[in-house]
């Protein structure tokens, strides 16, 4: 019977532990054309915010240039960005949505 070395056993244990996924912030950026009501609709529809929270984020976008919509794993963040950009384009608004690593 082979004896397991303590160093080898420890290395295997460390490698087998799961690491949390990298997280990404989804951000809406201000522009001079997209109506405030449309931004609120986007925040409610794609980020499940209530009216008050969506309004607060919309005002942050308006006055500070951008606003945080949420923090997600890479796949979910990419999906949210894609959904927002498609919806904005379908409604002929230049709304810009990006993701940044947390």
N, C-alpha and C positions, 0 to 999 in steps of 0.2 A: 504494500500500500504506500503510495507516494505521500510525502509530508508537504503540506502547503506552507510555503514561506510566509512570514508575517508581512513583509514588504509587498510581495506580489498580491496577497489577499487584500491589503489596504488599498493598493492601486486599483484593483478590480472594483472594489466597493465604491470608491470615489467616482470612477468612470461610469458606474451604473446608476448613480443618483441623477434624477431628472433636474434639469435646469429650467427656470421659467423662461418663456419666450420673450424676445425683445418686444418692447411696447412702443407704440407710435401715437403721437398726438395728431388728431384730425383738426385742421384749422381752416376757417373761412377768412378770406381776405377782402378788405374794403375795395369798392370801385365806385365811380361816380354815376353809375347807370342803373344798377340793380335796385329795385324798390325795397324799402325796409319791410313791407308786408310780405314780400316774396322770401326774404331772408328768414323771417319768423316762420313762415310755412315750411321752409327747408329744415329748420331746426326742430320743429314739431314732428314733421313727417319722418325724417331719417335719423334723428337723434332722440326721439321720444321725450321731448321736453314739454313742460306745460307752458301756457301762455306767458306767465311772469318770467320764468327762467329764459325762455326764448327771447323775450324782449330785452332782458338784461344782457344777454350775449350779443344780440343785434346792436345794442347801443355801444358795447365795448368794441365791436367791429367798426362801427361808424366813427367813434371818437379816437380809438387807439390804433386803427389800421388793420387789426385782425382779432379774431376771437377763437378760443378753444372750444371745440364741440364735444370732445371726449378723447379718451386714451384707450387704445385697443391693440390686439395682436396685429401683426403685419397683414395677414389675410383679411381680417375684418376691416382694418383701416383702409386697405386698398379698395375693398368693396364699397365702403361708405363714400370714399372720394369719387369713385366711378359713378355711383348712383346720383350723387349731387351734381356732378358735371353733366351727366346725361339729362337730368331733369332741368337744369338751368338752360342747356342748349335747346331742349324741346320747347322751352318757354321764351326763347330768344333773349336770354339774359347772359351777360359776360361774367357771372359770378365765378370766382376762382376758389377752389378748394384744394388744399395740399395736405401732405402728411410729413411729419418730422419725427425723427427718432427721439424718444423720451430720454 
